Amino acid sequence: MEACEVFEMDAASKEAVPEKKTYRVEDIQIILDIGRGTAYKLLEQNEFRWFKIGGIYRISKESFDEWLNGKLNGCQGC
């Protein structure tokens, strides 16, 4: 069986690019409309899965999206 990669279209260049599996801290700041300090507090509280490569934080897109959907649906502690 062959491996299958998921691609999304880059609207600006009309080229297929691999789908993101992680967010950056800046991404969650934009999504949640919060400041940098608040974003890092969420990481410290382990609200969703994240890891660090060198000095760069990466947040699991799947984990973050599940957490956010739980918050939007009023589910505390999901």
N, C-alpha and C positions, 0 to 999 in steps of 0.2 A: 504494500500500500504506500502510495506517495504522500509526502507531507503537503499540506495545503496552507498557503499563506492568505490572510485576509488583507485586502487592499481597499483604500478609500480614494476617491478622486480629489486631487488638489484643484480647487476651483480656479485659482490664479493661472496655473500652468497647464491644466487639463491633463496632467499626468497622474498615473496611479502611484500612490505612496503607501508603504506599509501602515496598517492601522496601529495607533498608539496603544500600548499596554500600560503605560504609566503617565502620571501627571507630574509636573514640576510644582514647587511651592507657589510660583507665580500663577500657575493655572488655577489652583484652588482659590487663590486670592481673588482672581477675576470672577470665577464661578460663583463664589459666595459673597463677593463685594465686601471683603474684609481686609484689614491691614496685615502686614508681614508678621508682626508680633503675635497676632491672634492665630494666624495660620500655623506658626510654629508651636503655639500652645496646644492646638489640636493634635499635632504630631506627638508632643510630649504626653498627652492624655491617651494615646493609642486608640483614637476614635476609629481608625482604619489602618490597614496594613501599609507599611512604608519601609524603605531601606535606604542606606546611604552608600554611595560609591565615591570614594575619596571624600571630597567636601560637598558633594551634590546629593540632595535628598530626592528620592523618587517615590511617588505614592501610587499604590496599586489602583489603576483605573476602576477595575471591577469592584474592589473593596470600597473605594470612595463613593462610587455611584450607588452601591447598595446602601451604604450609610446615609447618603443624601436622600435617596428615595424613602428610606425609613423615616427620616426627619420630616420630609414633605408630607408623608402619609400619617404623621402624628404618632408613629411607633417609637416610643422611648426605649433605648437600650437594644435596638435591633442590630 
